[in-house]
Amino acid sequence: MRRLRIISSVIAICMTICAVLMSVVILVGLGVGYCLHQLVPEVDLGSATVIGVLAIISGVYCILQLLRASASLKSVETSFAEDADDPVLSDEQVEYVTDQLTDAILTNLGRSRRKSGSWSRPRHQG
């Protein structure tokens, strides 16, 4: 019973916060719409209000996306700064990997030359 009361109170608090935020967005949109209607009288007040609300919502969305992107960039930068001190591979490991890659490339080059020769027409000796 106590858990149900806690859940219902959390839901009520969340709904109140959402209602307040939506009211603020609509009131700011109404203000922007009124200013737009005063600047351009041909635009109806209702249309101007809708334009204002959409502009406010779009602006807040863009700002939040920029903040999220900057936060992720900062976390990536800090992770790179922490990893910069630790060498990923030793010199011997780098030499081994480059030797293996070089051998593989040379082997594939030899195979591709043989394959390209096999596609050519056989010459008739006459």
LUMTOR-387767 format. One line per field, with one value per residue: residue number from 0; residue in three letters; x negated, y, z negated of N, C-alpha, C, O in turn. Coordinates in Angstrom, 1 decimal, padded with zeros to 4 digits, always signed. Example, Ala and Ser with C-alpha at 12.3 -4.5 7.8 and 13.67 -1.06 7.14 Angstrom:
2
num c(0;1)
residuo c(Ala;Ser)
npx c(-013.2;-012.8)
npy c(-005.7;-002.2)
npz c(-007.8;-007.1)
capx c(-012.3;-013.7)
capy c(-004.5;-001.1)
capz c(-007.8;-007.1)
cpx c(-013.2;-012.9)
cpy c(-003.3;+000.0)
cpz c(-007.8;-007.9)
opx c(-014.2;-013.4)
opy c(-003.3;+001.1)
opz c(-008.5;-008.0)
//
This chain:
126
num c(0;1;2;3;4;5;6;7;8;9;10;11;12;13;14;15;16;17;18;19;20;21;22;23;24;25;26;27;28;29;30;31;32;33;34;35;36;37;38;39;40;41;42;43;44;45;46;47;48;49;50;51;52;53;54;55;56;57;58;59;60;61;62;63;64;65;66;67;68;69;70;71;72;73;74;75;76;77;78;79;80;81;82;83;84;85;86;87;88;89;90;91;92;93;94;95;96;97;98;99;100;101;102;103;104;105;106;107;108;109;110;111;112;113;114;115;116;117;118;119;120;121;122;123;124;125)
residuo c(Met;Arg;Arg;Leu;Arg;Ile;Ile;Ser;Ser;Val;Ile;Ala;Ile;Cys;Met;Thr;Ile;Cys;Ala;Val;Leu;Met;Ser;Val;Val;Ile;Leu;Val;Gly;Leu;Gly;Val;Gly;Tyr;Cys;Leu;His;Gln;Leu;Val;Pro;Glu;Val;Asp;Leu;Gly;Ser;Ala;Thr;Val;Ile;Gly;Val;Leu;Ala;Ile;Ile;Ser;Gly;Val;Tyr;Cys;Ile;Leu;Gln;Leu;Leu;Arg;Ala;Ser;Ala;Ser;Leu;Lys;Ser;Val;Glu;Thr;Ser;Phe;Ala;Glu;Asp;Ala;Asp;Asp;Pro;Val;Leu;Ser;Asp;Glu;Gln;Val;Glu;Tyr;Val;Thr;Asp;Gln;Leu;Thr;Asp;Ala;Ile;Leu;Thr;Asn;Leu;Gly;Arg;Ser;Arg;Arg;Lys;Ser;Gly;Ser;Trp;Ser;Arg;Pro;Arg;His;Gln;Gly)
npx c(-000.8;-001.9;-003.9;-002.4;-001.3;-003.7;-004.4;-002.2;-002.5;-004.9;-004.3;-002.3;-003.9;-005.6;-003.8;-002.9;-005.2;-005.6;-003.2;-003.7;-006.0;-005.0;-003.1;-004.7;-006.1;-004.0;-003.1;-005.3;-005.5;-003.1;-003.6;-005.7;-004.3;-002.4;-004.1;-005.1;-002.7;-002.2;-004.4;-004.0;-001.1;+000.6;+000.4;+002.3;+003.4;+003.7;+002.3;-000.2;-000.7;-000.9;-003.2;-005.1;-005.1;-006.0;-008.5;-009.8;-009.8;-011.4;-013.8;-014.5;-014.9;-017.0;-019.0;-019.3;-020.2;-022.7;-023.9;-024.0;-025.7;-028.0;-028.6;-029.1;-031.3;-033.2;-033.4;-034.6;-037.0;-038.2;-038.5;-040.3;-042.4;-043.1;-043.8;-046.0;-048.4;-049.0;-050.7;-049.5;-050.4;-053.5;-056.8;-057.9;-055.6;-054.3;-056.1;-055.9;-053.2;-053.3;-055.0;-053.5;-051.3;-052.6;-053.6;-051.2;-050.0;-051.9;-051.7;-049.0;-049.2;-050.8;-049.1;-047.0;-048.3;-048.8;-046.2;-045.1;-046.6;-045.7;-043.2;-043.6;-043.7;-044.6;-047.6;-048.1;-050.3;-052.0)
npy c(-001.2;+001.2;+001.5;+001.9;+004.4;+005.9;+005.6;+006.8;+009.4;+010.2;+010.0;+012.1;+014.3;+014.3;+014.8;+017.3;+018.8;+018.5;+019.8;+022.4;+023.0;+022.8;+024.8;+027.1;+027.0;+027.3;+029.8;+031.5;+031.0;+032.2;+034.8;+035.3;+034.9;+037.0;+039.2;+038.7;+039.0;+041.7;+042.8;+041.9;+042.5;+041.0;+038.4;+036.1;+036.1;+033.6;+031.8;+033.0;+032.5;+029.7;+029.4;+030.7;+028.9;+026.6;+027.5;+028.0;+025.4;+024.1;+025.6;+025.0;+022.2;+022.1;+023.4;+021.6;+019.3;+020.2;+020.6;+018.0;+016.8;+018.3;+017.4;+014.7;+014.9;+016.0;+013.9;+012.0;+013.3;+013.4;+010.7;+010.0;+011.5;+010.2;+007.8;+008.4;+008.3;+005.6;+003.2;+001.6;-000.5;-002.3;-001.6;-003.9;-005.4;-003.8;-004.0;-006.7;-006.9;-005.2;-006.6;-009.0;-007.9;-006.9;-009.3;-010.5;-008.8;-008.8;-011.5;-011.6;-009.9;-011.4;-013.5;-012.1;-011.3;-013.7;-014.6;-012.6;-013.2;-015.7;-015.2;-014.2;-014.7;-017.8;-018.2;-019.1;-021.2;-021.2)
npz c(+000.0;-000.8;+001.1;+003.4;+002.9;+002.9;+005.6;+006.9;+006.0;+007.1;+009.8;+009.9;+009.3;+011.5;+013.5;+012.8;+013.1;+015.9;+016.8;+015.9;+017.4;+020.0;+020.0;+019.7;+022.1;+024.0;+023.2;+023.7;+026.4;+027.2;+026.5;+028.4;+030.7;+030.5;+030.8;+033.4;+034.7;+034.3;+035.7;+038.3;+039.5;+041.2;+040.6;+038.9;+035.4;+034.2;+035.9;+035.7;+033.1;+033.1;+034.8;+033.1;+030.9;+032.1;+032.9;+030.5;+029.3;+031.3;+031.0;+028.3;+028.5;+030.4;+028.9;+026.7;+028.1;+029.0;+026.5;+025.6;+027.6;+027.1;+024.5;+025.0;+026.6;+024.8;+023.0;+024.6;+025.2;+022.7;+022.2;+024.2;+023.4;+021.0;+022.0;+023.5;+022.2;+021.8;+023.7;+026.6;+028.2;+028.1;+029.4;+030.5;+031.0;+032.9;+035.0;+035.6;+036.4;+038.7;+040.3;+040.7;+042.1;+044.4;+045.6;+046.1;+048.0;+050.1;+050.8;+051.7;+053.8;+055.5;+056.1;+057.4;+059.7;+061.0;+061.4;+063.1;+065.4;+066.1;+067.2;+069.6;+073.2;+074.6;+076.5;+079.8;+081.2;+084.2)
capx c(+000.0;-002.8;-004.6;-001.5;-001.3;-004.9;-004.4;-001.3;-003.0;-006.0;-003.5;-001.7;-005.0;-006.1;-002.7;-002.9;-006.4;-005.3;-002.2;-004.3;-006.9;-004.2;-002.5;-005.8;-006.4;-002.9;-003.0;-006.4;-005.0;-002.0;-004.3;-006.4;-003.2;-001.9;-005.1;-005.0;-001.4;-002.4;-005.3;-003.4;+000.3;+001.3;+000.4;+003.4;+002.8;+003.6;+001.2;-001.4;-001.0;-001.4;-004.5;-005.9;-005.3;-006.9;-009.9;-010.3;-010.1;-012.5;-015.0;-014.9;-015.3;-018.4;-019.9;-019.5;-021.0;-024.0;-024.5;-024.3;-026.8;-029.2;-028.9;-029.7;-032.7;-034.0;-033.7;-035.5;-038.3;-038.8;-038.9;-041.5;-043.5;-043.5;-044.5;-047.2;-049.6;-049.2;-050.9;-048.6;-051.2;-054.9;-057.5;-058.0;-054.2;-054.1;-056.9;-055.3;-052.0;-053.6;-055.6;-052.5;-050.5;-053.4;-053.6;-049.8;-049.9;-052.7;-051.1;-047.8;-049.7;-051.3;-047.9;-046.2;-049.0;-048.5;-044.8;-044.9;-047.2;-044.8;-042.0;-044.0;-043.5;-045.8;-048.3;-048.2;-051.6;-051.8)
capy c(+000.0;+002.4;+001.6;+002.4;+005.8;+006.5;+005.6;+007.8;+010.7;+010.4;+010.3;+013.4;+015.3;+014.3;+015.4;+018.7;+019.4;+018.6;+020.8;+023.7;+023.3;+023.0;+026.1;+028.1;+027.0;+027.9;+031.3;+032.1;+031.0;+033.2;+036.1;+035.4;+035.1;+038.4;+040.1;+038.5;+039.6;+043.2;+043.2;+041.6;+042.4;+040.1;+037.1;+036.0;+035.9;+032.1;+031.3;+033.5;+031.7;+028.3;+029.6;+031.0;+027.7;+025.7;+028.1;+027.8;+024.0;+023.8;+026.1;+024.2;+020.9;+022.3;+023.7;+020.3;+018.4;+020.8;+020.3;+016.5;+016.6;+018.8;+016.6;+013.5;+015.3;+016.2;+012.6;+011.4;+014.0;+013.0;+009.3;+010.0;+012.1;+009.2;+006.7;+008.9;+007.9;+004.2;+002.8;+000.5;-001.6;-002.1;-001.5;-005.3;-005.8;-003.0;-004.6;-008.0;-006.6;-004.7;-007.7;-009.9;-007.2;-006.8;-010.6;-010.8;-007.9;-009.4;-012.8;-011.3;-009.3;-012.5;-014.2;-011.3;-011.3;-015.0;-014.7;-011.8;-013.9;-016.8;-014.7;-013.8;-015.7;-018.6;-017.9;-020.2;-021.2;-021.7)
capz c(+000.0;-000.9;+002.4;+004.4;+002.6;+003.4;+007.1;+007.3;+005.7;+008.1;+011.0;+009.7;+009.4;+012.9;+014.3;+012.5;+013.8;+017.3;+017.0;+015.8;+018.5;+021.2;+019.8;+020.0;+023.6;+024.6;+022.9;+024.4;+027.8;+027.3;+026.6;+029.7;+031.7;+030.5;+031.4;+034.8;+035.2;+034.3;+036.8;+039.6;+039.2;+042.1;+040.0;+037.9;+034.1;+033.9;+036.7;+035.1;+031.8;+033.5;+035.2;+031.9;+030.1;+032.8;+032.9;+029.1;+029.2;+032.1;+030.4;+027.1;+029.0;+030.9;+027.7;+026.0;+028.9;+028.9;+025.2;+025.6;+028.4;+026.5;+023.4;+025.5;+027.1;+023.7;+022.4;+025.5;+025.0;+021.4;+022.4;+025.0;+022.5;+020.1;+022.7;+024.2;+021.4;+021.9;+025.1;+027.0;+028.6;+027.9;+030.7;+031.1;+031.5;+034.1;+036.1;+036.0;+037.2;+040.0;+041.1;+041.2;+043.1;+045.6;+046.2;+046.7;+049.2;+051.1;+051.2;+052.5;+055.1;+056.4;+056.5;+058.3;+061.0;+061.6;+061.8;+064.3;+066.5;+066.5;+067.9;+071.0;+074.2;+074.9;+077.8;+080.7;+081.9;+085.5)
cpx c(-000.9;-003.6;-003.7;-001.3;-002.5;-004.9;-003.4;-001.7;-004.1;-005.3;-002.9;-002.8;-005.5;-005.0;-002.7;-004.1;-006.1;-004.3;-002.8;-005.2;-006.1;-003.5;-003.5;-006.0;-005.3;-002.8;-004.1;-006.0;-004.0;-002.6;-005.0;-005.4;-002.6;-002.8;-005.2;-003.8;-001.5;-003.3;-004.7;-001.9;+001.1;+001.4;+001.4;+002.7;+002.7;+002.5;-000.2;-001.8;-001.5;-002.9;-005.5;-006.1;-006.2;-008.4;-010.5;-010.7;-011.3;-013.8;-015.5;-015.5;-016.8;-019.4;-020.3;-020.4;-022.5;-024.7;-024.8;-025.5;-028.1;-029.6;-029.6;-031.1;-033.6;-034.4;-034.7;-036.9;-038.9;-039.2;-040.2;-042.7;-044.0;-044.2;-045.8;-048.5;-050.0;-049.5;-050.0;-049.3;-052.7;-055.5;-057.6;-056.6;-053.9;-054.9;-056.4;-054.1;-052.3;-054.2;-054.5;-051.6;-051.3;-053.4;-052.3;-049.6;-050.7;-052.2;-049.8;-048.2;-050.1;-050.1;-047.1;-046.9;-048.8;-047.1;-044.5;-045.5;-046.4;-043.6;-042.4;-043.8;-044.8;-046.3;-048.4;-049.6;-051.5;-052.9)
cpy c(+001.3;+002.6;+002.2;+004.0;+006.5;+006.7;+006.7;+009.2;+011.1;+010.8;+011.7;+014.5;+015.4;+015.0;+016.9;+019.4;+019.5;+019.6;+022.2;+024.0;+023.5;+024.4;+027.2;+028.1;+027.6;+029.4;+032.0;+032.1;+032.0;+034.6;+036.4;+035.6;+036.4;+039.4;+040.0;+039.1;+041.1;+043.6;+043.0;+041.4;+041.4;+038.7;+037.1;+035.7;+034.4;+031.5;+031.8;+032.8;+030.3;+028.4;+029.9;+029.7;+026.7;+026.2;+027.9;+026.3;+023.6;+024.3;+025.4;+022.9;+021.1;+022.5;+022.4;+019.4;+018.9;+020.5;+018.8;+016.2;+017.1;+018.0;+015.3;+013.7;+015.4;+014.9;+011.9;+012.0;+013.5;+011.5;+009.2;+010.5;+011.0;+008.1;+007.1;+008.4;+006.4;+003.8;+001.6;-000.7;-001.3;-002.0;-002.9;-005.7;-005.1;-003.6;-005.9;-007.8;-006.1;-005.7;-008.7;-009.2;-007.2;-008.2;-010.9;-010.0;-008.5;-010.7;-012.5;-010.6;-010.4;-013.3;-013.5;-011.3;-012.6;-015.1;-013.8;-012.5;-015.1;-016.4;-014.3;-015.0;-016.5;-018.2;-019.2;-020.1;-021.8;-021.6)
cpz c(+000.0;+000.5;+003.5;+004.1;+003.1;+004.9;+007.5;+007.1;+006.7;+009.5;+011.0;+009.8;+010.8;+013.8;+014.0;+013.1;+015.3;+017.7;+016.9;+017.0;+019.8;+021.2;+020.2;+021.5;+024.3;+024.4;+023.6;+025.9;+028.1;+027.4;+027.9;+030.8;+031.7;+031.1;+032.9;+035.4;+035.3;+035.4;+038.1;+039.4;+040.1;+041.5;+038.9;+036.5;+033.8;+034.7;+036.1;+033.8;+032.1;+034.0;+034.1;+031.1;+030.8;+032.8;+031.5;+029.0;+030.0;+031.5;+029.2;+027.5;+029.6;+029.8;+027.0;+026.8;+028.9;+027.6;+025.1;+026.4;+027.7;+025.3;+023.9;+026.0;+025.9;+023.0;+023.3;+025.4;+023.8;+021.5;+023.2;+024.2;+021.5;+020.8;+023.4;+023.5;+021.6;+023.4;+025.4;+027.4;+028.4;+029.3;+031.3;+031.7;+032.8;+035.3;+036.5;+036.8;+038.6;+040.9;+041.6;+042.3;+044.5;+046.3;+046.8;+047.9;+050.3;+051.7;+052.1;+053.8;+056.0;+056.9;+057.6;+059.7;+061.7;+062.1;+063.0;+065.5;+067.0;+067.3;+069.3;+072.0;+074.5;+076.3;+078.6;+081.3;+083.2;+086.4)
opx c(-000.6;-003.8;-004.2;-001.2;-002.4;-005.3;-003.7;-001.5;-004.2;-005.7;-002.9;-002.5;-005.7;-005.4;-002.4;-003.9;-006.5;-004.4;-002.5;-005.2;-006.5;-003.4;-003.2;-006.1;-005.5;-002.5;-003.9;-006.3;-003.9;-002.2;-005.0;-005.6;-002.3;-002.4;-005.3;-003.9;-001.0;-003.2;-005.0;-001.4;+002.2;+002.2;+001.4;+001.7;+001.8;+001.7;-001.1;-002.9;-002.4;-003.7;-006.6;-007.3;-007.1;-009.3;-011.7;-011.8;-012.2;-014.9;-016.6;-016.4;-017.6;-020.5;-021.4;-021.2;-023.4;-025.9;-025.9;-026.4;-029.1;-030.8;-030.5;-032.0;-034.8;-035.5;-035.5;-037.9;-040.2;-040.2;-041.0;-043.8;-045.2;-045.1;-046.5;-049.5;-051.1;-048.7;-049.8;-049.0;-053.1;-054.9;-057.5;-056.6;-053.4;-054.3;-056.3;-053.9;-051.7;-054.0;-054.5;-051.2;-050.7;-053.3;-052.2;-049.0;-050.2;-052.2;-049.6;-047.5;-049.8;-050.1;-046.7;-046.3;-048.6;-046.9;-043.8;-045.0;-046.4;-043.0;-041.5;-043.7;-045.9;-045.6;-048.8;-050.0;-051.0;-052.7)
opy c(+002.2;+003.7;+003.0;+004.7;+007.6;+007.7;+007.4;+010.1;+012.3;+011.7;+012.4;+015.5;+016.5;+015.8;+017.7;+020.5;+020.6;+020.4;+023.1;+025.1;+024.4;+025.1;+028.2;+029.2;+028.4;+030.2;+033.1;+033.1;+032.6;+035.4;+037.4;+036.4;+037.0;+040.3;+040.9;+039.7;+041.8;+044.7;+043.8;+040.3;+041.0;+037.9;+037.9;+035.1;+034.0;+030.7;+031.0;+032.6;+029.9;+027.6;+029.4;+029.5;+026.2;+025.4;+027.5;+026.0;+022.8;+023.7;+025.1;+022.4;+020.2;+022.0;+022.1;+018.7;+018.1;+020.2;+018.5;+015.4;+016.5;+017.8;+014.8;+012.9;+015.0;+014.7;+011.1;+011.3;+013.3;+011.1;+008.3;+010.0;+011.0;+007.5;+006.2;+008.3;+006.1;+004.1;+000.7;-001.8;-000.1;-002.4;-003.0;-006.4;-005.6;-003.7;-006.2;-008.5;-006.5;-005.8;-009.1;-009.9;-007.4;-008.2;-011.5;-010.5;-008.6;-011.0;-013.2;-010.9;-010.3;-013.7;-014.0;-011.2;-012.7;-015.7;-014.3;-012.3;-015.4;-017.2;-014.2;-016.1;-015.9;-018.0;-020.2;-019.1;-022.9;-022.1)
opz c(+000.7;+000.9;+004.3;+005.1;+003.6;+005.5;+008.5;+007.8;+007.1;+010.2;+012.0;+010.5;+011.3;+014.6;+015.0;+013.7;+015.9;+018.6;+017.7;+017.5;+020.6;+022.2;+020.8;+022.0;+025.3;+025.3;+024.2;+026.6;+029.2;+028.2;+028.5;+031.7;+032.8;+031.8;+033.6;+036.5;+036.2;+036.0;+039.0;+039.0;+039.7;+041.9;+038.0;+036.5;+033.1;+034.1;+036.1;+033.5;+031.4;+033.6;+034.0;+030.7;+030.2;+032.8;+031.5;+028.5;+029.6;+031.6;+029.1;+026.9;+029.2;+029.9;+026.6;+026.2;+028.9;+027.5;+024.5;+026.0;+027.8;+025.0;+023.2;+025.8;+026.0;+022.6;+022.8;+025.4;+023.7;+020.9;+022.9;+024.3;+021.2;+020.2;+023.8;+024.1;+021.5;+024.3;+024.6;+026.9;+028.5;+030.3;+032.6;+032.8;+033.8;+036.4;+037.7;+037.8;+039.6;+042.1;+042.7;+043.2;+045.5;+047.5;+047.9;+048.9;+051.4;+052.9;+053.1;+054.8;+057.2;+058.0;+058.6;+060.7;+062.9;+063.2;+064.0;+066.6;+068.2;+068.0;+070.1;+071.5;+074.5;+077.3;+078.1;+081.9;+083.4;+087.6)
//
